[in-house]
Amino acid sequence: MQTWLVTGGAGFIGGNFVRAAVQDGHARVVTLDALTYAGNRATLAALEGHSAHTFVQGDIRDRALLDRLLTEHQPDAIVHFAAESHVDRSIDGPGAFIETNVLGTFQLLQAALGYWRGKDDAARERFRFLHVSTDEVYGSLGDTGAFTESTPYAPNSPYSASKAGSDHLVRAWHHTYGLPVLTTNCSNNYGPYQFPEKLIPLIIARALSGAPLPVYGDGKNVRDWLYVGDHCAAIRTVLARGVPGEVYNVGGDAERQNITVVHTICALLDARRPRADGKAYAEQITFVADRPGHDRRYAIDASKLKRELGWAPSHSFEDGMAATVDWYLANTAWTQAILDGSYRTERLGLGASA
């Protein structure tokens, strides 16, 4: 069984990835997470005491810590999720995004390079550095077309610019130093354990509390929605069969306007947890001022990943959304632990995000 060092493994996507990797027997996992606002040990509660999982609280900018973990655990791969990831937060405070997403990735690459160079030929051949990125680095689309791996970068927010910078560093460390890297650029993820300032869990939480459901602008911004379990399966596929130096786009084949997503959530809640007054949750929808620089449309062309590596999403938008709403209804304590003040944020609940 391989050993993987997973950065950001207590976050939303990273946590789902780590739990599946350990519980399904894919690998031994060392999780490194700084436990900032979106990192939550409760996401990994099911792995407490598991012999195949080690949790370390720490920062990817801490080079001494990185070197120690690599030496001690001798991982066969690094899977790099750790990032500041919320667009609204990047508008209010871009510095943290540069620090973590750019400088943190640089430190991780440097540590990985030194570790990789010190291995024997077989271990060097086996090692992979997989960098998890976003479709937001490509900018905004018109009414047609989709992002491919050759789409020029045109990031429009401090968040997407910082991720674009980290993507370029990863590419450079492969072409300059030979480090065997892989990059995935995914569309909008949703599913269990997502921090509740993101659109889908935000709408669920506010609907159940009777609060207004804020939707940016006219609500017609389009995203390709990807169920987090499908994304994790794609990452494992790229890790196992991807070609070093290559980029793979990951999408859910599920383009929807934000307002459609909100109406879908409302309809699912109407059926599963009706309002006491008998009214529809959709009556709580409120349109708010748009986010500065809000990209109009993203869409992913994942045909390379499907064609070359054999991956495809297994959840339709309808199935994935139903499973997601059911999870939040069954796990209100997880959300409440964040909303009760444990993870205070000045923007939480003030606007929908995508």
Helices and strands as residue ranges (DSSP letters): E 2-7, H 12-23, E 27-33, G 41-47, E 53-57, H 63-73, E 77-80, H 87-92, H 95-97, I 98-104, H 105-117, H 121-126, E 128-134, G 135-138, H 158-177, E 181-186, E 188-190, H 199-209, E 213-216, E 222-227, H 228-241, E 247-250, E 255-257, H 258-272, G 281-284, E 285-288, H 303-309, H 317-330, H 332-337, I 338-342
